[in-house]
Amino acid sequence: MLDSPYVRRVAISFQLLGIEFEHRPISVFRQLDEFRGINPIVKAPSLVCDDGVVLMDSTLIIEYGEALARGRRSLMPEPLIERRHALRLIGLALAAMEKSVQVLYERHLRPPERVHQPWLSRVTDQMQRAFQLLEAEVQARPLPMTHATASQAGVSVAVAWHFAEQMQPDLLEFAKFPALRELSARAEALPEFKAAPHGEGTCR
């Protein structure tokens, strides 16, 4: 579902790569049995290929998408130094996503009497530090964000920030992240982001 930053990352990336797909929003919680029928591991996103092969993990699915789009477009730069920079940003964005999701689960899914405060403090700190590093990177080297220039680094960073902004606003001091807020605003104005809005809807 598009309330997952990983699912949203794939949906936006596939649109930018020009890959046609059908999106089925299935909850890993409320529709567990239905999801198991597609992928017994119940991991979102799951991509069912035309021949029935199921791929999972957003990074691996996007890698497959890059292969499908080869010769038409790539969201990754070719020069080694540029690719290394992109991989650093993507790694930080994925870490921010992971820790944001862990904070969400700890605060809203675990019974209050079972919340382990030291663990919650740790993952909150990891999330905040990931965004601090991303803010510094984006301030130093602003990311392009148009239909023609959007990169995987830009998509991943923008999706990570928007998810945390929606789900953990009380844990972010917004004044400290002007570059990420500006990037997110430009990203959310693009048709590819608007077509896959954060929430429980279907990618249009």
C-alpha positions in Angstrom: 0.0 0.0 0.0 1.1 3.6 -0.7 1.3 4.3 3.1 4.6 2.3 2.8 7.5 4.4 1.7 9.0 1.3 0.0 5.9 0.7 -2.1 5.6 4.4 -2.9 9.3 4.5 -3.9 8.7 1.7 -6.4 5.5 3.2 -7.8 7.1 6.5 -8.5 10.3 5.0 -9.9 8.4 2.8 -12.3 6.4 5.8 -13.6 9.6 7.8 -14.2 11.1 4.8 -16.0 8.1 4.5 -18.2 7.1 1.0 -17.0 3.4 0.1 -17.0 2.1 -1.7 -14.0 -1.1 -2.5 -12.1 -1.1 -1.5 -8.5 -3.1 -3.5 -6.0 -3.2 -2.0 -2.5 -3.3 -5.0 -0.1 -2.7 -4.5 3.6 -0.1 -6.7 5.2 -2.2 -6.5 8.4 -5.9 -6.4 7.4 -5.6 -8.7 4.4 -2.9 -11.0 5.6 -4.3 -14.2 4.0 -4.8 -12.5 0.6 -1.2 -11.2 0.7 0.1 -14.7 1.7 -1.6 -16.0 -1.5 0.6 -13.7 -3.5 3.8 -13.8 -1.4 3.9 -16.2 1.5 6.6 -14.0 3.1 4.1 -11.1 3.2 6.7 -8.4 2.3 5.7 -5.2 0.7 6.3 -4.3 -2.0 5.9 -7.5 -3.9 6.0 -7.4 -7.7 4.3 -10.1 -9.7 5.9 -10.3 -13.1 4.0 -11.2 -16.2 5.1 -14.8 -16.0 4.1 -15.1 -12.3 7.6 -14.7 -10.8 7.3 -12.7 -7.6 10.1 -10.2 -6.7 10.3 -8.4 -3.3 12.4 -5.7 -1.7 12.0 -2.2 -3.2 15.7 -1.9 -4.2 15.7 -5.2 -6.0 12.4 -4.4 -7.7 13.7 -1.1 -8.9 16.9 -2.8 -10.1 14.7 -5.0 -12.2 12.8 -2.0 -13.4 16.1 -0.4 -14.5 16.8 -3.5 -16.5 13.4 -3.3 -18.2 14.0 0.3 -19.1 17.6 -0.1 -20.2 18.2 1.9 -23.4 15.3 4.3 -22.6 16.0 5.8 -19.2 17.9 5.2 -16.0 17.5 6.9 -12.6 21.1 6.2 -11.7 24.1 8.1 -13.0 26.8 6.3 -14.9 30.0 8.0 -13.8 31.5 6.2 -10.8 31.9 9.2 -8.5 28.3 10.4 -9.3 26.9 6.9 -8.7 28.8 6.6 -5.4 27.2 9.9 -4.3 23.8 8.6 -5.4 24.3 5.4 -3.5 25.2 7.3 -0.3 22.0 9.3 -0.5 19.9 6.3 -1.3 21.5 4.4 1.7 20.8 7.3 4.0 17.2 7.6 2.7 16.6 3.8 3.2 18.0 4.0 6.7 15.6 6.9 7.5 12.7 4.9 6.1 13.6 1.8 8.1 14.0 3.7 11.3 10.8 5.8 10.7 8.8 2.5 10.2 10.4 1.0 13.3 9.4 4.1 15.3 5.9 3.8 13.9 5.5 0.2 14.8 6.9 0.7 18.3 4.7 3.6 19.1 1.4 2.5 17.5 1.4 -1.3 17.1 3.1 -2.5 20.2 0.9 -2.4 23.4 2.0 0.5 25.5 3.0 -1.7 28.4 5.4 -3.5 26.1 7.1 -0.5 24.6 10.8 -0.7 25.3 11.8 3.0 25.7 15.6 2.5 25.2 14.9 0.8 21.9 12.5 3.5 20.8 15.0 6.2 21.8 17.7 4.5 19.8 15.7 4.1 16.5 14.4 7.7 16.9 17.9 8.9 17.2 19.0 6.9 14.1 16.1 8.3 12.1 16.9 11.9 13.1 20.6 11.4 12.4 19.9 10.0 8.9 17.8 13.1 8.1 20.5 15.4 9.5 23.1 13.8 7.2 20.7 14.0 4.2 20.0 17.7 5.0 23.7 18.4 4.9 24.2 16.5 1.6 21.2 18.2 -0.1 22.3 21.6 1.1 25.8 21.0 -0.3 24.5 19.5 -3.6 20.8 20.3 -4.3 19.0 17.4 -6.2 17.2 18.1 -9.4 13.5 17.2 -9.3 11.6 17.4 -12.6 10.1 14.7 -14.7 13.2 14.7 -16.9 15.9 15.1 -14.2 14.5 13.1 -11.2 17.0 10.5 -10.0 16.7 7.5 -7.7 18.5 9.5 -5.1 16.0 12.3 -5.3 13.0 10.0 -5.3 14.3 8.0 -2.3 15.2 11.1 -0.3 11.9 12.8 -1.1 9.8 9.7 -0.2 11.7 9.1 3.0 11.2 12.7 4.2 7.5 12.9 3.2 6.8 9.6 5.0 8.4 10.8 8.3 6.7 14.2 7.9 3.3 12.5 7.7 3.9 9.9 10.3 6.4 11.3 12.8 5.9 15.1 12.7 6.5 15.5 16.4 9.9 14.0 16.1 11.2 16.3 13.5 12.3 20.0 14.1 11.2 21.2 10.7 13.2 24.5 10.9 16.4 22.4 10.8 15.5 20.7 7.5 14.9 23.5 4.9 16.6 21.7 2.0 14.7 18.4 2.6 11.4 20.3 2.9 12.0 22.2 -0.3 13.0 19.0 -2.2 9.9 17.3 -0.9 7.6 20.2 -2.0 9.1 20.1 -5.5 8.8 16.3 -5.6 5.2 16.2 -4.4 4.2 18.6 -7.2 5.3 16.2 -9.9 2.7 14.1 -11.7 4.5 10.9 -10.8 4.3 11.7 -7.0 0.7 13.0 -7.3 -0.3 9.7 -9.0 1.0 7.7 -6.1 0.0 9.8 -3.0 0.9 8.6 0.5 -2.1 6.8 1.9 -4.3 3.8 1.3 -5.4 4.7 -2.2 -4.5 3.2 -5.6 -1.7 4.5 -7.8 -3.4 6.3 -10.7 
